[in-house]
Amino acid sequence: MVWLVLSLAHAGELNFSPDRPGVGDATATVGAGAIMVEGGLAATVDNPAAIGTSGIVGRIGLFDPAEVRVRVPDVTFFDGEAYVGQIGLGAKVGGALDDHWAISMVPELFIETDGGEVGGNVGTNLSYSVDNVGVWVYNAVGVTQAGTGGFFGGGLSYWIDPVGIYVNGGHGFNGDPLIGGGGWLALSDRAQLDAGVDMTLIGGTAYPVVLFGASAGFD
């Protein structure tokens, strides 16, 4: 995640640290008693094209290093059909290790709305920041009835308030490489917009997904 706000919030104070955009999650939680809502749209340009919601998550701060997370099923429209994704319940623990390093972990259980398949995922993010530059690495492992999968990646960000840019990339376990980039705009200390493009490389051909998102926080 490229929005590297590493300090922890005081009780009852929103720590505006969105988990959008890029590969991975922010390395801080939202703060005790605070709420953050995030989500977006994703679209492909293939023929036929697809468009749908992307990562709609509610985050509720329990205490400074921990939060509860609720995921709303994504809805994707492809070739005249609507497909509904997973509903999820998870948590997040994270924060600064010192002035530069920070880490977070996000475990989640999910249920497929089509068929009721149960699975789980654990994502871990490690970041390092100096002034306006941040780098991070991310690892996710997921388990479903069909087997085990995952993703390893990371990226680089640079921001001059209120605008930031990032590049990211990674590789799925037994999958295909992904590269991407984009940016974000902080509308205030409680609202942010983001946009980017992720490209999966399959057989030497890039398949792009255009991403738009927004985050809003409340205390």
Buried (B, 14 or more C-beta within 10 A) or exposed (E): BBBBBBEBBEEEBBBBBBBBBBBBBBBBBBBBBBBBBBBBBBBBEEEEEBBBBBBBBBBBBBEBBBBBBBBBBBBBBBEEEEBBBBBBEBBBBBBBBEEEEBBBBBBBBBBBBEEEEEBBBBBBBBBBBEEEEBBBBBBBBBBBEEEEBBBBBBBBBBBEEEEBBBBBBBBBEEEEBBBBBBBBEBEEEBBBBBBBBBBBBEEEEEBBBBBBBBBBBEB
